[in-house]
Amino acid sequence: MTSSIQPGDLGFFSTLASAGSLSAAARELGVTTPAVSKHLALMESRIGVLLVNRSTRRMSLTPEGEVYLEHARRILGDIDGMEELLGVAKATPKGLLRVNATLGFGRSHVAPLISRFVRKYPEVEVQLQLSVNPPAPTEDLFDVCVRFGAPPDSRVIARHIAPNRRLLCAAPAYLAKHGIPKVPNDLSKHNCIGIRQGEEAYGVWRLASGKGRSATTAAVKTRGNLTTNDGEIAVNWALDGHGILMRAEWDIERYLRNGRLVQVLPQYFTPDADIHAVYPQRHQLAARVRAFVDFLALSFTQQAAVAKA
């Protein structure tokens, strides 16, 4: 008797869901779009439920499709883990690696590292997706997510990759024209460049001073005539002298060194944004995941050493 769920269907459906459309899945799988449509129709016919809602431009999973995908990816992960335990896949990292990162940082820092990673491990196929609002790691849409700050969920592993501070900065020309803030409340009188990203509170900057019991935090409501969801654009606006910006040190360090930007209120501490590689616990045995996370950690350590030299 033929089973209603075939082993080959699991990987096919996972790829289809990640691709987001029949045509994109066809490109990923190296087949035609009608072949993908036929495979999906056969799967649905065998199990007797609709897995995907189709339209002319996009597709979406049905509730049954969401359940199928969740279990398919768990089973595929278990197979990977079993191979690792048996020593089948320990020699060379290989297979599909789905990576997610934030838009600006992913473009500037993660993508170049992936280029070097696949040159070192050519049997690994990497799919990189950049997101303005990254999905929760527990959604298990990706094998590794590069994030700022450790996630609060204990169901995922968060490996510390590199320290990363958020700094206030501005172009010397802006400060020469508008003055240098002395205390946090002075920021309310300045043009502050806003960045809307993720679920972080927008328009409120928190600056701390002192240590231990004497530590205090000031929350300043900022204002400004420029706002974006792209960090690179915000940095360029700051370079053009439009206002004061709060941005991760990794993104502005080179401009601080060459003097195009100047740190503002350096005696105050802004929230940490340490870089973490986040991945589901069941993926920790996968050679491709371990190799990629180790590669990230080593690369960022080397970059930090070069920057301080």
C-alpha positions as CSV (number, residue, x, y, z in Angstrom):
1,M,0.0,0.0,0.0
2,T,1.4,3.4,-1.0
3,S,1.6,5.9,1.9
4,S,-0.3,9.2,1.4
5,I,2.9,11.1,2.4
6,Q,6.0,10.4,0.5
7,P,9.5,11.2,1.9
8,G,10.4,13.2,-1.2
9,D,7.3,15.4,-0.6
10,L,8.8,16.9,2.6
11,G,11.8,18.6,1.0
12,F,9.7,19.6,-2.0
13,F,7.0,21.3,0.2
14,S,9.6,23.0,2.4
15,T,11.3,24.5,-0.7
16,L,7.9,25.5,-2.1
17,A,7.0,27.3,1.1
18,S,10.3,29.1,1.3
19,A,10.2,30.2,-2.3
20,G,6.7,31.8,-2.0
21,S,5.4,30.9,-5.4
22,L,5.2,28.0,-7.9
23,S,7.5,29.7,-10.4
24,A,10.1,30.6,-7.8
25,A,10.0,27.0,-6.5
26,A,10.5,25.8,-10.0
27,R,13.7,27.9,-10.3
28,E,15.0,26.6,-7.0
29,L,14.3,23.0,-7.9
30,G,15.5,23.3,-11.5
31,V,12.2,22.1,-13.0
32,T,9.3,23.7,-14.9
33,T,6.4,25.5,-13.1
34,P,3.8,23.0,-14.5
35,A,6.0,20.2,-12.9
36,V,5.8,21.9,-9.5
37,S,2.1,22.4,-9.9
38,K,1.6,18.8,-10.8
39,H,3.7,17.5,-7.9
40,L,1.7,19.7,-5.5
41,A,-1.6,18.5,-6.9
42,L,-0.5,14.9,-6.5
43,M,0.4,15.5,-2.9
44,E,-2.9,17.1,-2.1
45,S,-4.8,14.3,-3.9
46,R,-3.0,11.6,-1.9
47,I,-3.6,13.2,1.5
48,G,-7.1,14.6,0.6
49,V,-6.6,18.2,1.8
50,L,-5.7,21.5,0.2
51,L,-2.2,22.6,1.2
52,V,-1.8,25.8,-0.8
53,N,-4.1,28.6,-1.8
54,R,-3.1,29.6,-5.4
55,S,-3.6,32.9,-7.1
56,T,-2.2,34.4,-10.3
57,R,0.5,36.3,-8.5
58,R,1.2,34.6,-5.2
59,M,0.4,31.6,-3.0
60,S,-0.4,31.1,0.6
61,L,-0.5,28.1,2.8
62,T,-3.8,26.8,4.1
63,P,-4.1,25.9,7.9
64,E,-3.4,22.3,6.8
65,G,-0.4,23.4,4.8
66,E,1.0,25.2,7.8
67,V,0.7,22.0,9.9
68,Y,2.3,20.0,7.0
69,L,5.2,22.5,6.7
70,E,5.9,22.5,10.5
71,H,6.1,18.7,10.7
72,A,8.0,18.4,7.4
73,R,10.7,20.8,8.6
74,R,10.9,19.0,11.9
75,I,11.3,15.6,10.2
76,L,13.9,17.0,7.8
77,G,15.8,18.4,10.8
78,D,15.6,15.1,12.6
79,I,17.1,13.3,9.6
80,D,19.9,15.8,9.5
81,G,20.5,15.3,13.2
82,M,20.5,11.5,12.8
83,E,23.1,11.7,10.0
84,E,25.3,13.8,12.2
85,L,25.0,11.3,15.1
86,L,25.8,8.4,12.8
87,G,28.8,10.3,11.3
88,V,27.3,10.3,7.8
89,A,27.5,14.0,7.2
90,K,30.3,15.0,9.6
91,A,33.1,15.1,7.0
92,T,31.9,18.0,4.8
93,P,29.1,20.5,5.4
94,K,26.5,20.2,2.7
95,G,22.9,20.8,1.9
96,L,20.5,23.7,2.0
97,L,21.2,26.5,4.6
98,R,18.5,29.1,5.0
99,V,19.8,32.4,6.5
100,N,17.9,35.5,7.6
101,A,19.3,38.9,8.6
102,T,18.2,42.4,8.9
103,L,18.1,44.5,5.7
104,G,21.1,46.9,6.0
105,F,23.4,44.7,8.2
106,G,22.6,41.7,6.0
107,R,23.5,43.5,2.8
108,S,26.7,45.1,4.2
109,H,28.1,42.4,6.4
110,V,26.4,39.0,6.2
111,A,26.2,38.8,2.3
112,P,29.9,39.3,1.8
113,L,30.6,36.6,4.5
114,I,28.3,34.2,2.8
115,S,30.2,34.7,-0.5
116,R,33.4,33.6,1.3
117,F,31.6,30.8,3.1
118,V,30.3,29.1,0.0
119,R,33.7,29.4,-1.6
120,K,35.1,27.4,1.4
121,Y,32.2,25.0,1.5
122,P,30.9,24.6,-2.1
123,E,28.5,21.8,-1.2
124,V,26.4,24.1,0.9
125,E,23.6,25.9,-0.9
126,V,22.7,29.1,0.9
127,Q,19.5,31.0,0.6
128,L,19.8,34.5,2.2
129,Q,16.6,36.5,2.9
130,L,16.8,40.0,4.3
131,S,13.9,41.4,6.3
132,V,13.0,44.8,7.6
133,N,11.0,43.1,10.3
134,P,12.6,39.7,10.9
135,P,10.4,36.8,11.8
136,A,10.5,35.3,15.3
137,P,13.2,32.6,15.5
138,T,10.7,30.1,16.9
139,E,8.8,30.2,13.6
140,D,11.5,28.0,12.2
141,L,11.5,29.5,8.7
142,F,15.3,29.7,8.7
143,D,18.2,27.6,9.8
144,V,20.3,30.5,11.1
145,C,19.1,34.1,11.9
146,V,21.6,36.9,12.5
147,R,20.1,39.2,15.1
148,F,20.9,42.2,17.3
149,G,20.5,41.3,20.9
150,A,19.8,37.9,22.4
151,P,16.2,36.6,21.9
152,P,14.2,36.0,25.0
153,D,12.9,32.6,23.9
154,S,14.7,29.7,25.4
155,R,13.6,27.3,22.7
156,V,16.3,28.6,20.4
157,I,20.1,28.8,20.8
158,A,21.7,32.3,20.6
159,R,25.5,32.3,20.1
160,H,27.2,35.6,20.8
161,I,29.0,36.6,17.6
162,A,30.4,40.1,18.3
163,P,29.8,43.0,20.7
164,N,28.0,45.9,19.1
165,R,27.1,49.2,20.7
166,R,24.6,51.8,19.5
167,L,26.2,55.2,19.3
168,L,24.9,58.7,18.8
169,C,26.7,60.6,16.0
170,A,26.4,63.5,13.6
171,A,28.4,65.2,10.9
172,P,30.8,67.9,12.1
173,A,29.1,70.5,9.8
174,Y,25.7,69.8,11.6
175,L,27.3,70.2,15.0
176,A,29.1,73.4,14.0
177,K,25.8,74.9,12.9
178,H,23.4,73.6,15.6
179,G,25.7,73.1,18.6
180,I,26.8,70.1,20.5
181,P,24.4,68.4,23.0
182,K,25.7,68.4,26.5
183,V,23.0,66.3,28.2
184,P,20.3,63.9,26.9
185,N,17.5,66.4,27.1
186,D,19.4,68.6,24.6
187,L,18.5,66.1,21.9
188,S,14.9,67.3,22.0
189,K,16.1,70.6,20.5
190,H,17.9,68.9,17.6
191,N,16.9,67.3,14.3
192,C,17.2,63.6,15.0
193,I,17.1,61.1,12.1
194,G,14.6,58.3,12.8
195,I,14.8,54.7,11.9
196,R,11.7,52.4,12.0
197,Q,12.9,48.8,12.3
198,G,11.5,45.7,13.9
199,E,9.4,46.0,17.0
200,E,11.5,48.6,18.8
201,A,9.9,51.7,20.2
202,Y,10.2,54.4,17.6
203,G,11.2,58.0,18.4
204,V,12.4,57.4,22.0
205,W,16.1,57.2,22.7
206,R,17.3,55.8,26.1
207,L,20.6,57.0,27.4
208,A,22.2,55.7,30.7
209,S,24.8,57.1,32.9
210,G,26.6,55.9,36.1
211,K,27.0,52.4,37.3
212,G,25.4,50.1,39.8
213,R,22.9,51.7,42.1
214,S,23.8,55.1,40.9
215,A,22.9,54.3,37.3
216,T,20.2,56.4,35.8
217,T,18.4,56.3,32.4
218,A,16.9,59.2,30.5
219,A,14.2,58.6,27.9
220,V,14.2,61.4,25.3
221,K,11.4,61.8,22.8
222,T,13.2,62.8,19.6
223,R,11.9,64.7,16.6
224,G,13.1,65.2,13.1
225,N,12.1,65.7,9.5
226,L,13.7,62.5,8.1
227,T,12.7,59.0,8.8
228,T,13.4,55.7,7.1
229,N,13.4,51.9,7.6
230,D,16.8,51.5,5.9
231,G,19.8,52.0,8.1
232,E,22.2,52.8,5.2
233,I,19.9,55.6,4.0
234,A,19.9,57.0,7.6
235,V,23.7,56.9,7.8
236,N,23.9,58.8,4.4
237,W,21.5,61.5,5.7
238,A,23.7,61.9,8.8
239,L,26.8,62.2,6.5
240,D,25.0,64.9,4.6
241,G,24.6,66.9,7.8
242,H,20.9,66.5,8.3
243,G,20.9,65.7,12.0
244,I,21.9,63.3,14.8
245,L,21.6,59.6,14.4
246,M,21.6,56.6,16.7
247,R,23.2,53.7,14.8
248,A,25.1,50.5,15.5
249,E,28.9,50.9,15.8
250,W,29.5,48.3,13.0
251,D,27.7,50.6,10.6
252,I,29.4,53.9,11.4
253,E,32.8,52.9,12.8
254,R,34.7,53.7,9.6
255,Y,33.1,57.2,9.4
256,L,34.0,57.9,13.1
257,R,37.6,56.9,12.2
258,N,37.9,59.1,9.2
259,G,36.1,62.1,10.9
260,R,33.1,62.2,8.6
261,L,30.9,61.5,11.7
262,V,31.5,62.6,15.3
263,Q,30.2,60.7,18.4
264,V,27.6,62.7,20.4
265,L,27.2,62.4,24.1
266,P,30.0,59.8,24.4
267,Q,29.8,59.8,28.2
268,Y,26.3,58.2,28.0
269,F,25.5,54.6,27.2
270,T,22.9,53.6,24.7
271,P,21.3,50.1,24.6
272,D,23.6,47.3,23.6
273,A,23.0,45.6,20.3
274,D,25.3,42.6,20.4
275,I,25.3,40.4,17.4
276,H,24.0,36.8,17.8
277,A,23.5,33.9,15.5
278,V,20.2,32.3,16.5
279,Y,19.0,28.9,15.5
280,P,16.6,26.1,16.6
281,Q,18.1,23.6,19.1
282,R,17.4,20.7,16.7
283,H,19.7,22.3,14.2
284,Q,22.8,22.4,16.4
285,L,24.0,19.0,15.2
286,A,23.8,20.0,11.5
287,A,27.4,20.4,10.1
288,R,26.4,23.2,7.8
289,V,24.8,25.2,10.7
290,R,27.8,24.6,12.9
291,A,30.3,25.5,10.2
292,F,28.4,28.7,9.2
293,V,28.0,29.9,12.8
294,D,31.7,29.2,13.5
295,F,32.6,31.0,10.3
296,L,30.5,34.0,11.3
297,A,32.1,34.2,14.8
298,L,35.7,33.9,13.4
299,S,35.1,36.5,10.7
300,F,33.6,39.1,13.0
301,T,36.4,38.6,15.5
302,Q,38.9,39.1,12.7
303,Q,37.1,42.2,11.5
304,A,37.1,43.7,15.0
305,A,40.8,43.1,15.4
306,V,41.6,44.8,12.1
307,A,39.4,47.8,13.0
308,K,41.2,48.2,16.3
309,A,44.7,47.8,14.7
